Structure formats: C-alpha cells, structure tokens
Amino acid sequence: MLETLLYAFLLSISPFGEARAGIPYAILNNVHFILAFVIGTMGNALIYPLFMWLIDTFSQKFWPFRVYKRGVIFLSKRAKKLAGKDLQKHGFWGLMIFVMIPLPGTGAYMGTIAASIFKIERRRAFLAISIGVVVSSLFVALATHFGQLGVMQLSLK
C-alpha cells in the first residue's frame, strides 16, 4: 500500500495529470478515498511553492537560451489564453475557479504560470490555488469513489 500511496503522490505532483490522475490511481488500487484525497491534495498543493521557486530560480539563469525562452513564451501564451480574461477581471476568485475546474489545461501548474504572468500577490495566489486544488481534488475523489461503487453494484447484478 505504501508503494501505491507513493505513486499516487508522485502522479499528483506531476504535470501529467496532477491530482486528477493520482487520486483515481489510489482509489482504484484499493486505497480508501479519504486517504487518496489527502495524499493527492498534498501533492497537488505542493506544486505552487515548488514551481514558483523553479520559475524564480531558472528564469534568470536560462533566459538567454533560445529553447528555454521559447518554452516559457509558449506556456505563458497558453496560460494567458486559457485564464487571461477571468484572471484580469476577477483576480483571486478567477484564479481559484480556473484551478478548481478539473479539465486538461487547468490546474495548479497553469494557475501558477498565470499568477506569475498577471503578477498576483504570492500569498493570495497560493491561497487561491490551494482552495482550487482542494475543491478539484474533492470532486475527483468523490466522483471516482462513487463511480467505483456504481461499477461494483452493476457487476453484482
């Protein structure tokens, strides 16, 4: 079970699915949905401080390199396109809702990039992203848990 929790945590902190992948992985591997929610949420909530540190540290050092600059510009344009209007209009609440929606292209990584682009104060951005992560993770955990219960009920009939 410890191995499953570790994989769920790593999936939740990875940009390839965040908690939307980690929580279902844990639940479908027989981890109680509350524990899966806690592990997935913790991993997903760690994205903001770690990613902001990476942005601060590496942007200054690697900006002269063309490949890095092109990647940053691509991700910045994507974040601005996905969240731009809402963040400029609603600020904190727009960022929270953007992160809260469990769809591809939204989430803590894009929320962190958007908060950096739009220069949202760090404490407020962390709070907005954290609340969005908790709500999104709760939705994913409950949907996976009840979906699994439904499949089990159908297979018994």
C-alpha positions as YAML, in Angstrom:
chain: A
units: angstrom
residues:
- id: 1
  name: MET
  ca: [0.00, 0.00, 0.00]
- id: 2
  name: LEU
  ca: [2.90, 2.36, 0.70]
- id: 3
  name: GLU
  ca: [4.04, 1.93, -2.88]
- id: 4
  name: THR
  ca: [0.56, 2.82, -4.17]
- id: 5
  name: LEU
  ca: [0.50, 5.95, -1.97]
- id: 6
  name: LEU
  ca: [3.92, 6.98, -3.25]
- id: 7
  name: TYR
  ca: [2.82, 6.56, -6.86]
- id: 8
  name: ALA
  ca: [-0.38, 8.49, -6.16]
- id: 9
  name: PHE
  ca: [1.63, 11.31, -4.57]
- id: 10
  name: LEU
  ca: [4.07, 11.42, -7.50]
- id: 11
  name: LEU
  ca: [1.21, 11.41, -10.02]
- id: 12
  name: SER
  ca: [-0.43, 14.23, -8.09]
- id: 13
  name: ILE
  ca: [2.69, 16.39, -8.18]
- id: 14
  name: SER
  ca: [3.47, 15.63, -11.82]
- id: 15
  name: PRO
  ca: [2.31, 17.89, -14.64]
- id: 16
  name: PHE
  ca: [0.84, 14.87, -16.46]
- id: 17
  name: GLY
  ca: [-2.38, 14.72, -14.51]
- id: 18
  name: GLU
  ca: [-1.91, 16.27, -11.10]
- id: 19
  name: ALA
  ca: [-4.44, 15.05, -8.51]
- id: 20
  name: ARG
  ca: [-6.82, 14.20, -11.35]
- id: 21
  name: ALA
  ca: [-4.59, 11.19, -12.02]
- id: 22
  name: GLY
  ca: [-3.17, 10.49, -8.55]
- id: 23
  name: ILE
  ca: [-6.44, 10.23, -6.67]
- id: 24
  name: PRO
  ca: [-8.18, 7.82, -9.10]
- id: 25
  name: TYR
  ca: [-4.99, 5.73, -9.24]
- id: 26
  name: ALA
  ca: [-5.01, 5.34, -5.46]
- id: 27
  name: ILE
  ca: [-8.75, 4.66, -5.19]
- id: 28
  name: LEU
  ca: [-8.68, 2.09, -7.98]
- id: 29
  name: ASN
  ca: [-5.80, 0.37, -6.17]
- id: 30
  name: ASN
  ca: [-7.92, -0.13, -3.03]
- id: 31
  name: VAL
  ca: [-6.83, 2.92, -1.02]
- id: 32
  name: HIS
  ca: [-9.65, 4.46, 0.99]
- id: 33
  name: PHE
  ca: [-10.97, 7.51, -0.85]
- id: 34
  name: ILE
  ca: [-10.29, 9.88, 2.08]
- id: 35
  name: LEU
  ca: [-6.62, 8.84, 2.27]
- id: 36
  name: ALA
  ca: [-6.38, 9.09, -1.53]
- id: 37
  name: PHE
  ca: [-7.88, 12.59, -1.32]
- id: 38
  name: VAL
  ca: [-5.39, 13.68, 1.35]
- id: 39
  name: ILE
  ca: [-2.33, 12.29, -0.49]
- id: 40
  name: GLY
  ca: [-3.44, 13.67, -3.86]
- id: 41
  name: THR
  ca: [-4.31, 17.08, -2.44]
- id: 42
  name: MET
  ca: [-1.00, 17.37, -0.59]
- id: 43
  name: GLY
  ca: [0.96, 16.51, -3.72]
- id: 44
  name: ASN
  ca: [-1.06, 18.87, -5.86]
- id: 45
  name: ALA
  ca: [-0.86, 21.72, -3.33]
- id: 46
  name: LEU
  ca: [2.95, 21.48, -3.29]
- id: 47
  name: ILE
  ca: [3.06, 22.46, -6.95]
- id: 48
  name: TYR
  ca: [2.69, 26.20, -6.35]
- id: 49
  name: PRO
  ca: [5.64, 26.74, -3.99]
- id: 50
  name: LEU
  ca: [7.91, 24.35, -5.88]
- id: 51
  name: PHE
  ca: [7.02, 25.66, -9.32]
- id: 52
  name: MET
  ca: [7.30, 29.31, -8.27]
- id: 53
  name: TRP
  ca: [10.74, 28.55, -6.86]
- id: 54
  name: LEU
  ca: [11.71, 26.94, -10.18]
- id: 55
  name: ILE
  ca: [10.36, 29.90, -12.13]
- id: 56
  name: ASP
  ca: [12.25, 32.38, -9.95]
- id: 57
  name: THR
  ca: [15.49, 30.38, -9.94]
- id: 58
  name: PHE
  ca: [15.76, 29.27, -13.52]
- id: 59
  name: SER
  ca: [14.18, 32.13, -15.46]
- id: 60
  name: GLN
  ca: [17.08, 34.45, -14.74]
- id: 61
  name: LYS
  ca: [19.73, 31.81, -15.43]
- id: 62
  name: PHE
  ca: [18.27, 30.19, -18.53]
- id: 63
  name: TRP
  ca: [16.57, 33.13, -20.25]
- id: 64
  name: PRO
  ca: [19.50, 33.64, -22.67]
- id: 65
  name: PHE
  ca: [19.00, 30.09, -24.03]
- id: 66
  name: ARG
  ca: [16.67, 30.01, -27.01]
- id: 67
  name: VAL
  ca: [15.00, 26.67, -26.22]
- id: 68
  name: TYR
  ca: [14.13, 27.78, -22.68]
- id: 69
  name: LYS
  ca: [12.85, 31.15, -23.84]
- id: 70
  name: ARG
  ca: [10.63, 29.55, -26.49]
- id: 71
  name: GLY
  ca: [9.19, 27.10, -23.95]
- id: 72
  name: VAL
  ca: [8.45, 29.86, -21.46]
- id: 73
  name: ILE
  ca: [6.81, 32.02, -24.12]
- id: 74
  name: PHE
  ca: [4.69, 29.06, -25.33]
- id: 75
  name: LEU
  ca: [3.48, 28.21, -21.81]
- id: 76
  name: SER
  ca: [2.89, 31.87, -20.97]
- id: 77
  name: LYS
  ca: [0.76, 32.40, -24.08]
- id: 78
  name: ARG
  ca: [-1.19, 29.24, -23.31]
- id: 79
  name: ALA
  ca: [-1.83, 30.27, -19.70]
- id: 80
  name: LYS
  ca: [-2.81, 33.78, -20.78]
- id: 81
  name: LYS
  ca: [-5.19, 32.40, -23.40]
- id: 82
  name: LEU
  ca: [-6.82, 29.91, -21.02]
- id: 83
  name: ALA
  ca: [-7.11, 32.12, -17.95]
- id: 84
  name: GLY
  ca: [-6.46, 35.67, -19.11]
- id: 85
  name: LYS
  ca: [-9.91, 37.25, -19.21]
- id: 86
  name: ASP
  ca: [-11.10, 35.69, -15.96]
- id: 87
  name: LEU
  ca: [-7.92, 36.48, -14.06]
- id: 88
  name: GLN
  ca: [-7.78, 40.08, -15.18]
- id: 89
  name: LYS
  ca: [-11.44, 40.59, -14.37]
- id: 90
  name: HIS
  ca: [-11.82, 38.55, -11.16]
- id: 91
  name: GLY
  ca: [-8.26, 38.20, -9.79]
- id: 92
  name: PHE
  ca: [-8.24, 35.87, -6.76]
- id: 93
  name: TRP
  ca: [-11.64, 34.32, -7.49]
- id: 94
  name: GLY
  ca: [-10.85, 33.85, -11.18]
- id: 95
  name: LEU
  ca: [-7.61, 32.06, -10.33]
- id: 96
  name: MET
  ca: [-9.34, 29.84, -7.78]
- id: 97
  name: ILE
  ca: [-12.09, 28.83, -10.23]
- id: 98
  name: PHE
  ca: [-9.56, 28.29, -13.02]
- id: 99
  name: VAL
  ca: [-7.60, 25.84, -10.85]
- id: 100
  name: MET
  ca: [-10.77, 24.27, -9.44]
- id: 101
  name: ILE
  ca: [-12.10, 23.10, -12.81]
- id: 102
  name: PRO
  ca: [-10.80, 19.54, -13.28]
- id: 103
  name: LEU
  ca: [-10.13, 19.73, -17.02]
- id: 104
  name: PRO
  ca: [-6.94, 19.37, -19.05]
- id: 105
  name: GLY
  ca: [-5.08, 22.67, -19.31]
- id: 106
  name: THR
  ca: [-6.34, 23.96, -15.99]
- id: 107
  name: GLY
  ca: [-4.85, 23.19, -12.63]
- id: 108
  name: ALA
  ca: [-2.03, 24.19, -10.35]
- id: 109
  name: TYR
  ca: [0.71, 24.36, -12.99]
- id: 110
  name: MET
  ca: [-1.18, 26.65, -15.36]
- id: 111
  name: GLY
  ca: [-2.55, 28.56, -12.38]
- id: 112
  name: THR
  ca: [0.99, 29.18, -11.13]
- id: 113
  name: ILE
  ca: [2.12, 30.36, -14.55]
- id: 114
  name: ALA
  ca: [-0.95, 32.61, -14.84]
- id: 115
  name: ALA
  ca: [-0.38, 34.04, -11.34]
- id: 116
  name: SER
  ca: [3.20, 34.80, -12.30]
- id: 117
  name: ILE
  ca: [2.22, 36.43, -15.60]
- id: 118
  name: PHE
  ca: [-0.52, 38.57, -14.08]
- id: 119
  name: LYS
  ca: [1.61, 39.39, -11.03]
- id: 120
  name: ILE
  ca: [-0.91, 38.23, -8.46]
- id: 121
  name: GLU
  ca: [0.47, 38.67, -4.96]
- id: 122
  name: ARG
  ca: [2.07, 35.38, -3.88]
- id: 123
  name: ARG
  ca: [0.10, 34.75, -0.69]
- id: 124
  name: ARG
  ca: [-3.19, 35.41, -2.44]
- id: 125
  name: ALA
  ca: [-2.15, 33.25, -5.40]
- id: 126
  name: PHE
  ca: [-1.11, 30.41, -3.08]
- id: 127
  name: LEU
  ca: [-4.42, 30.63, -1.23]
- id: 128
  name: ALA
  ca: [-6.46, 30.73, -4.45]
- id: 129
  name: ILE
  ca: [-4.56, 27.81, -5.96]
- id: 130
  name: SER
  ca: [-4.76, 25.81, -2.73]
- id: 131
  name: ILE
  ca: [-8.53, 26.29, -2.43]
- id: 132
  name: GLY
  ca: [-8.95, 25.37, -6.10]
- id: 133
  name: VAL
  ca: [-6.83, 22.25, -5.62]
- id: 134
  name: VAL
  ca: [-8.83, 21.15, -2.56]
- id: 135
  name: VAL
  ca: [-12.19, 21.58, -4.31]
- id: 136
  name: SER
  ca: [-10.97, 19.91, -7.50]
- id: 137
  name: SER
  ca: [-9.43, 17.02, -5.56]
- id: 138
  name: LEU
  ca: [-12.62, 16.56, -3.54]
- id: 139
  name: PHE
  ca: [-14.67, 16.43, -6.72]
- id: 140
  name: VAL
  ca: [-12.31, 13.89, -8.33]
- id: 141
  name: ALA
  ca: [-12.15, 11.73, -5.18]
- id: 142
  name: LEU
  ca: [-15.92, 11.63, -4.76]
- id: 143
  name: ALA
  ca: [-16.56, 11.02, -8.45]
- id: 144
  name: THR
  ca: [-14.04, 8.17, -8.54]
- id: 145
  name: HIS
  ca: [-15.31, 6.65, -5.28]
- id: 146
  name: PHE
  ca: [-18.97, 6.73, -6.27]
- id: 147
  name: GLY
  ca: [-18.14, 5.64, -9.81]
- id: 148
  name: GLN
  ca: [-16.29, 2.64, -8.43]
- id: 149
  name: LEU
  ca: [-19.24, 1.83, -6.13]
- id: 150
  name: GLY
  ca: [-21.60, 2.06, -9.10]
- id: 151
  name: VAL
  ca: [-19.50, -0.31, -11.18]
- id: 152
  name: MET
  ca: [-19.34, -2.74, -8.27]
- id: 153
  name: GLN
  ca: [-23.14, -2.60, -7.91]
- id: 154
  name: LEU
  ca: [-23.61, -3.26, -11.61]
- id: 155
  name: SER
  ca: [-21.23, -6.19, -11.57]
- id: 156
  name: LEU
  ca: [-23.15, -7.81, -8.68]
- id: 157
  name: LYS
  ca: [-26.38, -7.87, -10.66]
...
